[in-house]
Amino acid sequence: GAGVSQSPRYKVAKRGQDVALRCDPISGHVSLFWYQQALGQGPEFLTYFQNEAQLDKSGLPSDRFFAERPEGSVSTLKIQRTQQEDSAVYLCASSLAGAPGNTIYFGEGSWLTVV
Amino acid sequence: GNSVTQMEGPVTLSEEAFLTINCTYTATGYPSLFWYVQYPGEGLQLLLKATKADDKGSNKGFEATYRKETTSFHLEKGSVQVSDSAVYFCAHNLGGGGADGLTFGKGTHLIIQP
């Protein structure tokens, strides 16, 4: 596709359930990012991949959060044993290569509500 | 640490009014600076950027100048339209995520009334 595609767009999970959020970056983009955006806040960095390598996961809030990009393209963000505080929009973004000032392209986000 | 601070919203203006949204940053280094816009129901889009001091980014009538001496990147537009109603995020690229990773402000909700 032409842009970054995320699925599902909306997810309601019961507390304690596991969820998996998928990201299809722009074809050929080396860098892939996950951000978490709580209601009324700016996006907060979660993790970063360069191809299949996860180079930075300093933003993951707990060990319940796990991300992978096994073939250097599609990425999945998994949240285990979801809690209410995990309710947020999860944004995926990609860019062509890791150079300062590169344009990062964002998907529309996956809206997660934990009840 | 690395952070971005922008003015609280919502900001409500009449059509054709002059717009300023303030943004200041702290960074341990020399970041690139960005404004992103999020229209209702859509994803974040890059509005403009500046990669070094005194650069001016501009797009769609918006502009912002990278001021190193005041660590600021204020967004301005001379005459706003109803279609400019959106949430605007200031950001820099120092923080998590390598050379491209962004640190965002909390966003400013702009409402333009006809």
Interface residues (C-beta under 8 A of the other chain):
Chain A: G3 V4 S31 F33 Y35 G40 Q41 G42 P43 E44 F45 T47 Y48 Q50 L55 D56 S58 G59 L91 A93 S95 G98 A99 P100 G101 N102 T103 I104 Y105 F106 G107 E108 G109
Chain B: V4 S32 Y36 E42 G43 L44 Q45 L46 K49 T51 F89 A91 N93 G95 G96 G97 G98 A99 D100 G101 L102 T103 F104 G105 K106 G107
